[in-house]
Amino acid sequence: MFSHRSDFLRHLAQTSPEPMGLEIVSAKGLYLKGIDGKRYLDLISGISVNALGHQHPLLIKAIQKQSRKFSHVMVYGEMVQGPQVRFAKLLSSCLPEPLQSVYFVNSGTEATEGAMKLAKRATGRSGFVSFQQSYHGSTQGALSLMGGPYFTDAYLPLLPDIQQARYEEPESLNAITEKTAAVFIETVRAEAGAVPVSIDFLKKIQAKCKETGALLVLDEIQTGLGRTGTLFSMEQSGIVPDVLLLAKSLGGGLPLGAFIASPELMGTLSHKPVLGHLTTFGGHPLSCATGYAQLAYIRKQRLWEMAQERSAEFREKVAHQRIQKINGLAWLMGLEFDRSQTNFAVLKKALELGLVSDWFLFNDRSLRVAPALTIGSADINKAVGIIHRAIEAVGG
């Protein structure tokens, strides 16, 4: 079989000096097939994207059915497109009031950008508060919120009037003032190694937002649709934000993101100026049809309950003296080692043994665990076995 590796390095823009470089020819369920015929257990589902695994028959059927009707017909928001409307209605039915108005975009970073514009437009303010070791995307506005100078300093100056607060510290509340348009916060610090944010801290942030008139924007881009043991992670805290961000698994493996707010709040984008936010391909009919089929299935099967049960099984079995800590909620998990060198060595050996995983942007000591929600005991045992063999092979 012809390999595209040399053309990959020559013609595709590279984002690191050492890409994984695994060439995939097909994928099904929890497994990827390499060009050499080797099968790899996908323990991270495309970074929390493929909630039902690869090539799920239900999603393939949804894509095929919609592709026979129409694909792109007009920029988002101009024509009544059934796939968008049906999916927005289903999403709204899964969310508490007042989160009933959905703006579809293509990705998580676009959801962040849209939410930033919405907050400025609705409040008339320009200030934002985000948190250290937080990731909300890589475009200019989203990058301005990122909590880590390593990834931002090369692109300065970024947006002004943004303050970086610290998670779990009471002093962080002082950063939120009458000049703050919005606070962006995660329920799980995904790129810090899947560290959950305490419910007490989330509630204090929400109270401070209400006191100052700042909007609360909750980033569930990685945690949504059952991955953390509830359909949305915010259910575990009782927090209802002003704006909710979704992406990653939202499109059932196809590009799709969304920011969701009340109709009244979202309505501020429709005037002064008209067309206050635009996207050509956001809410693409194929993505929305697939996302609808996936969410309907997740809700019908209550896959978040399976995520709780199976992730607890994995957590118990994977425990090892070389793993210093296991962070996370359900199937968004980080296995933390003593140092980054150990983690990278384990990741490399695991790949050789047939398991795909990764590290985290702000915690390179931790191995990422975010498989499809449909993973069963047999594959859990296989994943645990490979991780343990990799650890033993790496040694001290």
HELIX and SHEET records of a PDB file:
HELIX    1   1 ARG A    5  HIS A   11  1                                   7    
HELIX    2   2 SER A   45  SER A   48  1                                   4    
HELIX    3   3 PRO A   57  SER A   67  1                                  11    
HELIX    4   4 GLY A   82  CYS A   94  1                                  13    
HELIX    5   5 GLY A  108  THR A  123  1                                  16    
HELIX    6   6 GLN A  140  LEU A  145  1                                   6    
HELIX    7   7 PRO A  149  THR A  152  1                                   4    
HELIX    8   8 ASP A  153  TYR A  155  5                                   3    
HELIX    9   9 PRO A  170  ALA A  175  5                                   6    
HELIX   10  10 ALA A  190  ALA A  192  5                                   3    
HELIX   11  11 ILE A  199  THR A  212  1                                  14    
HELIX   12  12 SER A  233  GLN A  236  5                                   4    
HELIX   13  13 LYS A  248  GLY A  251  5                                   4    
HELIX   14  14 PRO A  263  MET A  266  1                                   4    
HELIX   15  15 GLY A  267  SER A  270  5                                   4    
HELIX   16  16 PRO A  285  GLN A  301  1                                  17    
HELIX   17  17 LEU A  303  VAL A  318  1                                  16    
HELIX   18  18 SER A  340  GLU A  352  1                                  13    
HELIX   19  19 SER A  377  VAL A  394  1                                  18    
SHEET    1   A 4 ILE A  24  LYS A  28  0                                        
SHEET    2   A 4 TYR A  31  GLY A  34 -1                                        
SHEET    3   A 4 ARG A  39  ASP A  42 -1                                        
SHEET    4   A 4 LEU A 355  VAL A 356  1                                        
SHEET    1   B 7 SER A 101  VAL A 105  0                                        
SHEET    2   B 7 GLY A 257  ALA A 261 -1                                        
SHEET    3   B 7 VAL A 243  LEU A 246 -1                                        
SHEET    4   B 7 LEU A 215  ASP A 219  1                                        
SHEET    5   B 7 THR A 180  GLU A 186  1                                        
SHEET    6   B 7 GLY A 127  PHE A 131  1                                        
SHEET    7   B 7 ILE A 162  ALA A 165  1                                        
SHEET    1   C 2 VAL A 188  ARG A 189  0                                        
SHEET    2   C 2 VAL A 195  PRO A 196 -1                                        
SHEET    1   D 3 LYS A 325  LEU A 329  0                                        
SHEET    2   D 3 LEU A 332  GLU A 336 -1                                        
SHEET    3   D 3 SER A 366  VAL A 369 -1                                        
END                                                                             
